[in-house]
């Protein structure tokens, strides 16, 4: 059913792109400065991304929907939305849930590979190793080797993508139980939805935690095409590498401390505050603590964002969840107090362009509350969700015939002579 919907839409999308290129192909959309060339290409408009956009003043927008307008939908619904541009009706939602359920079994060789890895392997290393190992089962690779037409590339990218998303929760839950000595793997429960089943397989028996996983896996689904993980995945996919290798490449970028690992750094900071004051401090104490940290040349983790100039709506969604479900918890209380204290402090200091919190400022505290206290596992949760966005963008790029990514680089000597 999903493939039928996309087949109808893709024809219109292709016509629209051809029309845009014909009418506006020579229109300049960005100028590049020397500082941008040396500064990680920040702010350079050189990509298209149909699935999401990030507004400096509104935050993440998924297919035209401001994020806070759709926090009630499930991860399966947001996956369908990313792929098609529409929210699924009941029949379409049942169809995509059935596809995920039918493809959730993890190959036995994956577990043998993971069991052979060093006991102290990082969970993200385990996750990307597992994903890459499934390249052997790639339908895209098999069909490409058969010589399918380019117009069908997207179909097999989609098939691989659905199979990968379906298996990610089982792999991730198995890694958690294996890496942190939680006991045997827990079999999936077919009566549960995708995120609820993940919570079940982790072994955390709390219905509110299932609700948190539904929210968590929905909120982290996508964030434009130029962030490290998405850009890495799409660049690899543009070479027609399989979705398995492409997603693994993106998640290896997500594993960096400046990207997906940031949530655990934020939680460490909150715990540092709690331990310093032996509980939740007063507003005055917290303000002085933040000033002391800044005066020592250190940052306040979780505050500031490369694009946003407003509170991250994902942070807002997590805080609202915490207000509804968490009572009398020092850690969550500190998260709320930091939101009141840090922005005015950063504004007074005058160095931060954006003093507002990003998603990482809140997410770790909620996970910690429900007993998921293993910090270096947190980015695995992020990865499960973000894979949906990567795959959706890959499907669309193959459908639109986006060619291999190959920006031009220049030397410093060229810049000295020509800039």
C-alpha positions, 0 to 999 in steps of 0.5 A: 500500500505504501509503495502504491501511494508513493508511486502516485506521488513520485510522478508529481514530485518528479514533474515539480522538480523538473519544472523548478530546474527548468524555470529557476535552474540558474537562480542563485540561492546562496553565496559562500564566504571564506569563513564558511568554507573553513567553518564546516559549510555552516549556513551554505544552502546547497542541498534540498530536503523535502522531509523537514525544515528547521526554522530559527524562530519555530524549530523543527517542521515536519512536512509542513507541520510544526513539531508541537502540533504533531507530538501526539502521533506515533513513530509509525505515523511520522515515518509515513508522513516523512515518506509521503507528505501526508498523515496516514489514515487508519488503513495506511497506519495498519499497513505500515505497522504490519510491514514493520511487524512482519520484518522485525525478526533479527537474523541469527548471524547478527547476534553471533557477530555482536557476541563476538565483540569485546565486552566493553564495546560502545553500544553505538559501535555494536549498533552500526556493526549490526546494521552493516552486517545486514548488507548481505540481505540488501534487496537494493543491492540484489536488484541493482546487480540484476540491472533494474532501471534507475526509476525503480531504485527508490522502491528497493531503497524503501524495501530495505529501509522498512526492513531495517527500521523494523529490526532496529528496535530488536537489535537495540534492545538486544544490545542493551541487555547484552552490553549491560548484563540485563539478562537474556534477550526478550522476545517481541510482543506482537500485540504492541506498537513499534515503540511500545514493543521496544520498551518491552524488549528493553525490559523496563516494565512501566506503561509511562515508559512506553509512552515516553518511547513513543514520544522519544522515537517520534521527536528525533525522527528528522532534522533537515538534510545538512546535519552530520548524520543525515548528510553523511548517510545521504552522501554515502547513499548518493554513491548507490551504497545500500541503505544498510551501509548508508544508515550505518555511516550516518549513525557513526556521525551521530555517535560524535560528542558534538552531535548525538552524544550531547544528551548524555553530556547534558545529563552529566551536568544535571547530575553534577548540579544535584550532587554539588547541592545534594539535591535541587538548589535554589534559583540563586544557588543555581544562578551562581553555579552557572556563572562560576562555570562560565567564568571558568571557561566552560559551557552550559550543556544543552543550551545553544543551537547552530540554527534555532533562535528559540527554545527547541520544540523537542525540549518543550515536548519533553518538559510537558511530558515530564510535568504530566508524568514525573513528580518530586524528582530532583533531576527533572526539577533541576532541568526546569530550574535551568530553563528559568536560570540559564537563558538570562545568564547567557544573555547577560554574558553576551556570548551566546547567539541562542541562549535557549535549550535544545532537545538534549537539555531534557531528554536524558533526565526523563530516561534516567527517571525511568531507570535507563541510567546507562549514559552511553546507550542514549544515542542508540535511542536517538539512532533508532528514531533518526534512521526513519528520517535518513531512510525517507530522505534516501527514498526521495532522493533516489525517486527524484534522481538526485546524483552523487554528492560531489562538492568542489573543494579549493586549497588555501592557496587558491583562496589567497589568490582568488578571494 
